[in-house]
Amino acid sequence: MTRPLAIFDIDGTLVDSRESIFLAATEAARTLGLPEPEYDRVRKIVGLSLPEAMRTLEPQLTTPELDRFVEAFRQCFHRLYAEGHEEPLYPGATDLLRRLHRDGWRLSLATGQNRKGVARNLTRQGWAELFVSSHCADDGPGKPHPAMLHAALSAAACDPDAAIMIGDTTHDIVMALNAGVRPQGVAWGFHTPEEQIAAGAPHVAETFTDLEAALDRFAARAFA
């Protein structure tokens, strides 16, 4: 029997990066002399590739200005990491990943982070051993294009109807629908449950316990 594939977003789903992303966007805006963005504007761009996110945040920028904006955002993260900063995991994240892996699920990552960010996260204790594959914005079209999910399905030799995409943004939900994969929202990240449901999520988990139950229901239906 084919084992189910759970494809996880990182920021806002497994890792609480709300503070650091908002700080980086704020510092980048200051670098260009732009007004500091409100958090509600910043949260809506999370999940997109960084250039696309920055273009969405400040669409009036010229191409050279956008390049500076993107680089200023990156430099803030470089400084944070040099100072020893690490975004915290949401409580229950690693426990759920380990339980799914132990029970025979295949696991993958699909994120708007770049490859360096993915590599950094895979150094978390035990993570590198849990995932079949990881896919990011450096690999090709970013969310909500389905390319990352097509690559994850191929790496796991999995049919779309045996896979579920877990994320916290509308970009995750639409990407899953575009790939023919079941979307599963979570309520603790960047986009609200209402936004995710409006984008097509059939369910948004309120807690990791709720998410675990939703994944168990998916596996039971997919392989009944």
N, C-alpha and C positions, 0 to 999 in steps of 0.2 A: 504494500500500500504506500502511495506517495505521502510523505510527511508534510504537514503544513509549513508554510513560510511566513514568518512575521517580519515585516520590514519597518524599521523604526526611524523616525526623524530624531535629530539630536537636540537642537536648541528648543527649549520650551516643552520638550517631551520627556527626555531622559536627563537633561542638564538644565539647571536654572541659570540662564545667561541673561536674564532681564536687566539686571543692574549694569553689567559690563557692556552690553550692546547699546543701551541708552547713553552711557558715559562716552563710548566711542563716537556715537553719532553727534553728541553734544560738542565734544572736543573738535571733531572734524568741521562742524559748522563754524565754530569760533575761528579755526584756522583760515577759513575763507571769508571771514567777516559776515557770515550769515546769522540771522536770528536763531537762537537756540530752539530746536524743535521740541514740541510737546511730546510727552511719552506716547500719547494716543496715536500720533502720526508715525512714530518710530515703530511701534509694535506691529503695525499693519504691513510693514515691508519685510519683516523677518520671515525667512524661508526662501526668499528669492536669492539668486546669485548676487554677490556684493555689488558689482556694477549696476545691475538692474535695480537693486534695492535703492542705491544712492540716486539713480536717475529718477526713480519713482518719488523719492523723498523731495528732491529739488529738481523738477523737470526743466526749469529755466536755464540751467547751467550749460555753458558751451562745452564742447568735448574736452579741451584742456582743463577747464575748471572741474569737470566731472572727474577727470583723472586725478587731480589734486585732492578732491573730496574723498575719493576711494582710498588714495594713499594715506591721507591723514587718518582715516578710520583704521586702516591696518596698523599704522604706527602707534596708535593708542593701545591696540591689543599687544603689539610687540613690547611696549613699555610695561604693560600690566604683567605679562608673562615673565619678563626680565626681573620684575619685582617679586616674583613667586606667586602671583595670583593664579588661582584655578577655580573655575566656576563649579559650584557645588552640584552634586547629583540630587535629584528629587528623592526624598526618602521612599524607599521601596523599589526604586528603579532596578538596581543590580539584583536584588532578590528575585524580582519577576523574571529578568533575563536568565538568571541561573536556573530557575524552576522550569522555564520553557525549554531551555537547552537540555536539561536533565530528562524531561519528558519526551524528547525526540523531535521537537520543533527545529526547523532551520531558521536562523536569524540573519538579518542583513540590515545595513544602514543606508538611508537615502537622505542626504542633507544638503542644505545650501552652503555649508561651510566649504572651504577649499581643502585640498589634499593634506596640507600641513595641519589644519584643524582636526581632520579625521585621524591622522596619525597620532596627534597629541591625545585625543580621546581614547584611542586604542591602547595607550599605555596605562590607562586606569586598570587597577588590579583585576586580572582575569579576563578583561574584555577581549583581548586579541584572540583568545581561544574560543569565544562564544559565537563569533560571526562568520558565516560562510563567505560573505563579501561585503564591501562597502563602496558606495557610489556618491559622488559629490559634484558640485558645480564645475569643477575643473575638468570633468570627464566629457562634457558635451552640453547640450541644452539643459538649462536649469528648470526648476519647478515654475509652472505647473506642466511643462512638457513631460511626457511619459518616458523619456529616454532612460532615466535612472532606474525606473521600475522594470522596463524591458531588460536592462542589463542585469538586474537582480534576479529576475525570473530565469534568464539564460544561465547565470552562474549556478543557480540551484537546480536547474533542469526541472522547473516547476511550472505547471499550468496556472494561468491567472486566477481561475476559480478556486485554487488551493492556497492563495496568498491573500494577506491582509496588510494594509498600510496603516501604521499608527502614527498620528501626528497631531499637532496643536493648531495648525493654521488652515485657512481656506486653500492655500496653495497645495498643501498635502492632500486635502480632500479632492480637489479638482485633478491633481496629478493621478491619484488612484483611479478616479472615474475614467480619465483619459486612457489609462492602461488596462481597463477592464478588471481591476483589482478592487476588492472590497475596502472602502475607507472606514477607519475607526478614529474618531476624534477623542481628544482629552481636554479637560476643562482648566488645567492649571498653568497653561502656557501663555501665548501671546494673543491669540484670537479667541473671542468669546464663544461659548457653546452656540449661541444664537447665530453668530456669523458662520460657524462651521455647518450647522444644520441647513442654513439658507444656501450654502454651497453644495449641499447634497449628502452630508454625513447622515447615515441612518441612526447613529447613536454616538453620544459623547460621554465618555466615562468621567465620573466626578472624582474618583480616587483610584489608586493602583489596585485596590481590591476589586473595585467595579470593573476596571480594565481586564484584570485576570479572568473574571467571570465572563466578560464579553468574548475574550479569546477562546475560552473553553466552549462557549456556545457556538462560535464560528467553527471550531474544529469538529464539534459533534454534528453540525449540519453539513459541513463540507464532505465528511467521510461517513455519513450515515448509510 
